Amino acid sequence: MICALTVWCQRDRYNISRMQLSVLQELAYLAVTGVMKITPTAAMEVLLGLPFLHVMTEAEVQARICKLICNQQWKR
C-alpha cells in the first residue's frame, strides 16, 4: 500500500487525476448521504465532516514517506 500511495501522489499532481478523484469522491458522498445530485461537493463534505480527498491522500503519503525515511527504507 505504501508504494501505491507514493505512485498515486505523483499522479495526483496532474489535474486529470484530481478530476477523477473528485468525481469518485462526489459519487461516494452521494451514495452515503442520499442527497440530490445537484448538491455541491463542499456541502456534502461539511455534512460528513470530511476534508478533500486529495488533501487526505497527500497527508497520508507524506506520513508514510517520513516513516520510511526514519526507518532507512526509502530509496530515491
Order of alpha helices (4+ residues) and beta strands (2+ residues): alpha-alpha-alpha-alpha
